Amino acid sequence: MIYRQLVASASLLLHCQDVQDRAGDMLETLMKQIANSEGITEKLKINDQMAWVGAINNVKNQAEEIVLQEVIYNV
């Protein structure tokens, strides 16, 4: 129903861009917050790159799940 309304009012592209912008901003913010709360720092990146990559991938996955639930699926 929302899709039809957006198409009929010619604002689908604007809506999609808005959702993408909100999701990107939220993802960036959440990744920083989660990384800080888990103690993932640049020092870890320098000392143990593989551990840092694994930790950042986990942070990204967690943040993406939150963004999907809050922004994408909750339209």
C-alpha positions in Angstrom: 0.0 0.0 0.0 2.8 2.4 0.9 4.5 1.5 -2.4 1.4 2.4 -4.5 1.1 5.7 -2.7 4.7 6.6 -3.3 4.5 5.7 -6.9 1.3 7.6 -7.4 2.7 10.7 -5.8 6.0 10.3 -7.7 8.0 10.4 -4.5 9.3 6.8 -4.4 12.9 7.9 -5.3 12.9 10.5 -2.6 11.6 8.0 0.0 14.3 5.4 -1.0 17.0 8.1 -0.8 15.8 9.2 2.6 15.7 5.6 3.9 19.2 5.0 2.5 20.6 8.1 4.1 19.0 7.3 7.5 20.3 3.7 7.4 23.8 4.8 6.4 24.0 7.4 9.2 22.6 5.0 11.8 25.0 2.2 10.7 28.0 4.5 11.0 26.9 5.8 14.5 26.1 2.3 15.8 29.4 0.8 14.6 31.4 3.5 16.5 29.3 3.0 19.6 29.6 -0.8 19.6 33.3 -0.7 18.8 33.9 1.7 21.7 31.8 -0.4 24.1 33.7 -3.5 23.2 37.1 -1.8 23.4 38.0 -2.2 19.7 40.7 0.5 19.2 43.3 1.5 16.7 45.8 0.1 19.1 44.3 -3.4 18.5 44.5 -2.7 14.8 48.2 -2.0 15.0 49.0 -4.9 17.4 46.8 -7.7 15.9 45.2 -6.9 12.6 43.4 -10.2 12.2 41.7 -9.9 15.6 40.8 -6.3 14.7 39.3 -7.3 11.4 37.3 -10.1 13.0 36.0 -7.8 15.7 35.1 -5.0 13.3 33.2 -7.6 11.1 31.2 -8.7 14.2 30.5 -5.0 15.0 29.3 -4.4 11.5 27.0 -7.4 11.5 25.5 -6.4 14.8 25.0 -2.8 13.6 23.5 -4.0 10.3 20.9 -6.2 12.1 19.8 -3.2 14.2 19.6 -0.9 11.2 17.6 -3.5 9.3 15.1 -3.9 12.1 14.8 -0.2 13.0 15.0 1.5 9.6 14.4 -1.0 6.7 11.8 -3.4 8.0 10.0 -0.8 10.2 8.9 1.5 7.4 
